[in-house]
């Protein structure tokens, strides 16, 4: 029962304003053709998602929202389980984007932080490093 209540809380926080259309390209789905303009509200902050062809941009309004969504589920203070050796979630996401023929760009306040699918490994920018350093000093 507590599990359902927590899911309802997340559902109440998340509000989608438009729909996305994904179409396989060609006879076999070797890539996706995206036509999307979407605004998702999370805790009264708007996350913008836009895509055209094989390019998808997700723009977070600020570093706080980006950190909240990428930090994982809230923990109870217990130790995190150890990751298997060689486990790199950024590389896995990059490989998936390349397999789908997508370029995924994550932006914070309009500045590119990470690009997936454009090369052999994800491209992490200097803005991402500065944003992460700044989030350590944030008083929230």
C-alpha positions as CSV (number, residue, x, y, z in Angstrom):
1,X,0.0,0.0,0.0
2,X,2.8,2.4,0.8
3,X,4.3,1.6,-2.6
4,X,1.1,2.8,-4.3
5,X,1.1,6.0,-2.3
6,X,4.6,6.8,-3.4
7,X,3.8,6.2,-7.0
8,X,0.8,8.5,-6.7
9,X,3.0,11.2,-5.3
10,X,5.4,11.0,-8.3
11,X,2.4,11.0,-10.7
12,X,1.0,14.1,-9.1
13,X,4.4,15.8,-9.5
14,X,4.7,14.9,-13.2
15,X,2.5,16.6,-15.8
16,X,2.9,16.2,-19.6
17,X,1.6,19.0,-21.8
18,X,2.0,17.5,-25.3
19,X,2.4,14.1,-27.0
20,X,5.4,12.7,-28.8
21,X,5.3,10.8,-32.1
22,X,8.0,8.1,-32.8
23,X,8.2,6.3,-36.1
24,X,10.5,3.5,-37.1
25,X,12.5,4.4,-40.3
26,X,12.6,1.9,-43.1
27,X,11.5,-1.7,-43.2
28,X,13.6,-2.6,-40.2
29,X,13.8,-0.2,-37.3
30,X,17.4,0.7,-37.7
31,X,16.6,4.2,-36.4
32,X,13.9,6.4,-35.1
33,X,12.4,9.5,-36.7
34,X,11.3,11.9,-34.0
35,X,8.9,14.8,-34.2
36,X,8.4,16.1,-30.7
37,X,7.7,19.3,-28.8
38,X,7.0,18.4,-25.2
39,X,6.9,20.2,-21.9
40,X,7.0,18.1,-18.7
41,X,6.3,19.8,-15.4
42,X,8.2,18.3,-12.4
43,X,7.8,20.0,-9.0
44,X,6.6,23.2,-10.7
45,X,9.6,23.3,-13.0
46,X,9.2,22.9,-16.8
47,X,11.5,20.4,-18.6
48,X,11.5,21.0,-22.3
49,X,11.9,18.2,-24.8
50,X,12.2,18.8,-28.5
51,X,13.2,16.5,-31.3
52,X,13.4,16.4,-35.1
53,X,14.6,13.5,-37.2
54,X,17.3,11.7,-35.2
55,X,18.1,14.6,-32.8
56,X,16.5,14.9,-29.4
57,X,17.2,17.8,-26.9
58,X,16.1,17.7,-23.2
59,X,16.5,21.1,-21.5
60,X,16.3,21.3,-17.7
61,X,15.5,24.7,-16.3
62,X,18.4,24.7,-13.7
63,X,21.1,22.5,-12.1
64,X,18.9,21.7,-9.1
65,X,16.2,20.0,-11.3
66,X,18.9,18.2,-13.3
67,X,20.6,16.9,-10.1
68,X,17.3,15.8,-8.6
69,X,16.4,13.7,-11.7
70,X,19.8,12.2,-12.3
71,X,20.6,11.4,-8.6
72,X,18.4,8.3,-8.6
73,X,15.8,7.4,-6.1
74,X,15.9,9.0,-2.7
75,X,17.9,6.7,-0.3
76,X,17.3,5.9,3.3
77,X,21.0,6.6,4.1
78,X,22.0,3.0,3.5
79,X,25.1,2.1,1.5
80,X,24.6,1.9,-2.3
81,X,25.1,-1.5,-3.8
82,X,28.4,-1.9,-5.6
83,X,28.3,-1.7,-9.4
84,X,29.6,-4.6,-11.4
85,X,33.1,-4.0,-12.8
86,X,33.0,-2.3,-16.2
87,X,29.5,-0.9,-15.6
88,X,29.3,2.6,-17.1
89,X,25.7,3.9,-17.4
90,X,26.8,6.9,-19.6
91,X,28.5,4.6,-22.1
92,X,25.5,2.3,-22.1
93,X,23.2,5.2,-22.9
94,X,25.6,6.4,-25.6
95,X,25.6,2.9,-27.2
96,X,21.8,2.7,-27.1
97,X,21.5,6.1,-28.7
98,X,23.9,5.0,-31.5
99,X,22.0,1.8,-32.0
100,X,18.8,3.7,-32.4
101,X,20.4,6.3,-34.7
102,X,19.7,9.1,-32.2
103,X,21.7,12.0,-30.9
104,X,20.5,12.9,-27.4
105,X,21.6,16.2,-26.0
106,X,21.0,17.1,-22.3
107,X,21.0,20.8,-21.5
108,X,20.8,22.8,-18.3
109,X,19.4,26.4,-18.7
110,X,20.1,26.2,-22.5
111,X,23.8,25.1,-22.2
112,X,24.8,21.7,-23.4
113,X,26.0,19.4,-20.6
114,X,26.2,15.9,-22.3
115,X,25.7,14.6,-25.8
116,X,25.0,10.9,-26.4
117,X,25.1,9.1,-29.7
118,X,27.3,11.5,-31.6
119,X,30.6,9.5,-31.2
120,X,32.1,6.4,-29.6
121,X,31.7,7.9,-26.1
122,X,29.4,10.5,-24.5
123,X,30.7,14.1,-24.8
124,X,30.7,15.8,-21.4
125,X,31.2,19.6,-21.6
126,X,32.9,22.1,-19.4
127,X,29.5,23.5,-18.4
128,X,28.6,20.1,-16.9
129,X,31.8,20.1,-14.8
130,X,31.1,23.7,-13.6
131,X,27.5,23.0,-12.9
132,X,28.3,19.9,-10.8
133,X,31.0,21.8,-8.8
134,X,28.5,24.6,-8.2
135,X,25.8,22.2,-6.9
136,X,28.2,21.1,-4.1
137,X,28.1,24.6,-2.7
138,X,24.4,25.1,-3.1
139,X,22.6,25.7,0.2
140,X,19.5,23.6,-0.7
